[in-house]
Amino acid sequence: MSDHSKYLLADSQIPNVWVNILPSLKEPMAPPLNPQTRAPLAPEDLAPIFPMELIEQEFSPKPEIDIPGEVMDIYRLWRATPLFRAKRLEAALDTPAHIYYKYEGTSPAGSHKPNTAVAQAYYNKRAGIKRLATETGAGQWGSALSLACHLFGLECTVYMVRVSYDQKPYRRMMMHVWGAEVFPSPSDHTNAGRGVLAATPDSPGSLGIAISEAVEDAATHSDTNYALGSVLNHVMLHQTVIGQEAKIQMQMAGEDPDVVIGCFGGGSNFAGLALPYVLDNYSRKGPRILAVEPSACPSLTRGRFAYDFGDTAKLTPLLKMYTLGHDFVPPGIHAGGLRYHGASPLMSHLLQHGEIEAKSYTQTPCFDAAVQFARTEGILPAPESSHAIRAAVDEALEAREEGRQRNILFCLSGHGHFDLASYESYLQGKLQDYEYPGQDIEKAMAAI
Ligand SMILES: Cc1ncc(COP(=O)(O)O)c(C=O)c1O
């Protein structure tokens, strides 16, 4: 067994392609629909808010897409990210399992989000766009896009979910440093925001509402496009650098994972780590692949696989996905980036076909695991990532019960340096757990 606990790659080993699973799927995905005509979406339907090169990637039949040189130059600022073996956590759990984690928190914004933000800013710049509008939950995506826009000379407007805007002022300041303007959502800058404020003046906001605001902003300004931090195929695609690197690093460790785990909001960090392994599973039996979501917003485990809008104001195309209903406003859990009513249609398709699994946890057991992780491995995880840690710990405890070795690989999608107030609530015993909010979901489901 290797003595190493850290597996690093040279710049020359950073992947220079994104891997695209679309042409390999056993069955094609249900197409997105035009909300007016209910006909499958034509690429031109997306042209008012996305540049054509990203629209092509959304539907691309190519198994690999070259990463442009300008994007590679920026990736080299922090990629390749390290893979660690969590030996101290293993010892604390007294488990025969080997726990590996791919740490995406070494990016300038502190998460995996810049992997797609840089690509999206690049293609928009090439298309002559001046400004990008977007939503952000916890602020990780907003800060990633603020940085990416600044690096390519674009302006950036971020609609930040109200509850996170209040809980995470330092994320907002970080976005300001990178030159973005930031509004709490729902805001009075858009019709969508004003509508929500009229009905619910103290709305905590949600990703669905913030997406409506950003899409409306982009659709009503010809020099402005929209950028989405998760959910869509091209975002999943850009994140595949994570899994490609992890596969090389696991080879360096001389082990194959038995289970691959990621937390799940819209699906992008999970997809990034998992998709290269899903592709492998088509030719040989590989790992189980497990998505982990909050019980307060359980789209994969309690949602319906149906056509629904990606946003609250019904401005987006209809996507076939696991959804809790576009009207569902999740409780204000600390993992703000996991408060999304829907899920990536691609990852939903894989779940529907039994190629991946999903489970959910309330936030206290996730913080238990995150604190144990911080006290053994040292890194203070983002509350979102704590869901993946909880599942990894439970896999390791199961291996202990069975007295059998198991190789566990999870994505530590970000650090929690701007989430310290959440840790303080946890340490003071003030965290509230929200079980499946059945009635609210039933009501929102009725609107699908
Ligand atoms: C650190 C971190 N992990 C995970 C997520 C969830 O998003 P996704 O499911 O697209 O990876 C977010 C979203 O903001 C995040 O900030």
The ligand as a Gaussian input file, in Angstrom:
#p B3LYP/6-31G(d) Opt

LIG

0 1
 C      -19.259000      24.240000      -2.819000
 C      -20.475000      23.862000      -3.587000
 N      -20.726000      22.549000      -3.775000
 C      -21.813000      22.138000      -4.460000
 C      -22.723000      23.042000      -4.972000
 C      -23.940000      22.523000      -5.659000
 O      -23.951000      22.739000      -7.034000
 P      -23.738000      21.558000      -8.042000
 O      -24.735000      20.498000      -7.705000
 O      -23.997000      22.171000      -9.371000
 O      -22.342000      21.088000      -7.898000
 C      -22.502000      24.411000      -4.817000
 C      -23.439000      25.387000      -5.379000
 O      -23.385000      26.550000      -5.190000
 C      -21.353000      24.821000      -4.106000
 O      -21.102000      26.108000      -3.905000

